[in-house]
């Protein structure tokens, strides 16, 4: 059974990663938008009211662990997925403690990304 499309915000300071992820999500039928910084993410989250937010954990202006708490204030029903290039046990533990539903590791295979987003879309479908 195909899940319903949802609104996804992709937060990554590496523009190529964010833009590629948005492109894939749109190909899969979702409405997606990229944010390239924490401030950009907060602004776009207020406008988009995303169902799912994918956050790069290690960004220069504000890390994903802090950003997720701020975004929860603006999108309390959104589900959060972490993405990082650092596949370390402490990163996974901190992600779980911060309330991320899943941690994806860069470069995330398209199938893993699609499965994670669509699983959370199914949970948040209205």
C-alpha positions as MATLAB code, in Angstrom:
seq = 'XXXXXXXXXXXXXXXXXXXXXXXXXXXXXXXXXXXXXXXXXXXXXXXXXXXXXXXXXXXXXXXXXXXXXXXXXXXXXXXXXXXXXXXXXXXXXXXXXXXXXXXXXXXXXXXXXXXXXXXXXXXXXX';
ca = [
       0.000    0.000    0.000;
       1.379    3.401   -0.985;
       1.663    6.009    1.753;
       0.170    9.454    1.257;
       2.587   12.233    0.309;
       3.569   14.609    3.057;
       5.401   17.878    3.638;
       9.097   17.425    4.365;
      11.650   19.997    5.467;
      15.282   19.064    4.799;
      17.840   20.930    6.931;
      21.476   20.624    5.870;
      24.214   23.244    5.592;
      25.641   21.302    2.641;
      23.433   22.665   -0.136;
      24.102   19.803   -2.564;
      22.956   17.244    0.029;
      19.832   19.222    0.898;
      18.909   19.920   -2.724;
      19.462   16.311   -3.805;
      17.308   15.055   -0.933;
      14.541   17.518   -1.840;
      14.702   16.405   -5.465;
      14.325   12.744   -4.487;
      11.433   13.487   -2.147;
       9.639   15.412   -4.881;
      10.180   12.559   -7.345;
       8.516   10.281   -4.758;
       5.535   12.628   -4.642;
       6.195   14.580   -1.449;
       6.191   18.345   -1.031;
       9.735   19.152    0.069;
      11.745   22.230    0.859;
      15.394   22.777    1.794;
      16.787   24.942    4.577;
      20.527   25.579    4.759;
      20.864   26.876    8.331;
      19.068   26.728   11.667;
      17.527   30.182   11.240;
      16.400   29.285    7.719;
      14.883   26.052    9.061;
      12.869   27.837   11.741;
      11.534   30.364    9.247;
      10.615   27.709    6.675;
       9.100   25.386    9.288;
       6.698   28.123   10.373;
       5.522   28.560    6.771;
       5.528   24.903    5.682;
       4.233   23.213    8.865;
       6.064   20.013    7.886;
       4.984   16.486    8.677;
       8.592   15.275    8.668;
      11.843   17.170    9.243;
      15.217   15.711    8.273;
      18.010   17.450   10.191;
      21.762   17.258    9.676;
      23.142   16.839   13.183;
      26.423   18.698   12.788;
      25.949   22.138   11.291;
      28.180   25.133   11.995;
      25.626   27.656   13.289;
      23.540   25.387   15.522;
      23.673   21.624   15.724;
      20.682   19.415   15.057;
      20.385   18.420   18.705;
      19.529   22.013   19.655;
      17.571   22.784   16.501;
      15.144   19.887   16.980;
      13.981   21.359   20.292;
      13.332   24.756   18.721;
      11.494   23.230   15.773;
       9.226   21.226   18.082;
       7.856   24.535   19.390;
       6.790   25.514   15.868;
       5.761   22.068   14.539;
       4.668   19.993   17.523;
       3.184   17.179   15.428;
       6.172   16.781   13.087;
       8.351   13.678   13.137;
      12.120   14.187   13.128;
      14.799   12.186   11.341;
      18.494   12.785   11.971;
      21.131   12.518    9.265;
      24.859   12.562    9.896;
      28.174   11.559    8.387;
      29.388   10.373   11.791;
      28.307    6.781   12.443;
      29.307    6.687   16.096;
      27.457    5.068   18.979;
      27.369    8.299   21.008;
      25.740   10.175   18.087;
      23.053    7.499   17.793;
      22.472    7.541   21.567;
      22.212   11.341   21.692;
      19.845   11.283   18.713;
      17.511    8.861   20.431;
      17.668   10.898   23.656;
      16.819   14.056   21.665;
      13.710   12.336   20.314;
      14.685   11.666   16.714;
      12.631    8.792   15.308;
      15.544    7.447   13.246;
      19.170    8.194   12.408;
      20.334    7.968    8.794;
      24.005    7.957    7.863;
      25.426    9.961    4.956;
      25.384    9.155    2.224;
      21.985    7.638    2.974;
      20.913    5.165    0.302;
      17.811    6.387   -1.513;
      15.855    3.311   -0.425;
      16.654    3.935    3.269;
      15.679    7.593    2.947;
      12.432    6.760    1.184;
      11.489    4.060    3.712;
      12.228    6.318    6.697;
      10.270    9.283    5.347;
       7.308    7.221    4.214;
       7.149    5.384    7.547;
       6.932    8.703    9.376;
       4.456   10.092    6.807;
       2.188    7.158    7.539;
       2.332    7.983   11.241;
       1.576   11.682   10.741;
      -0.998   11.384    7.949;
      -4.020   13.497    8.743;
];
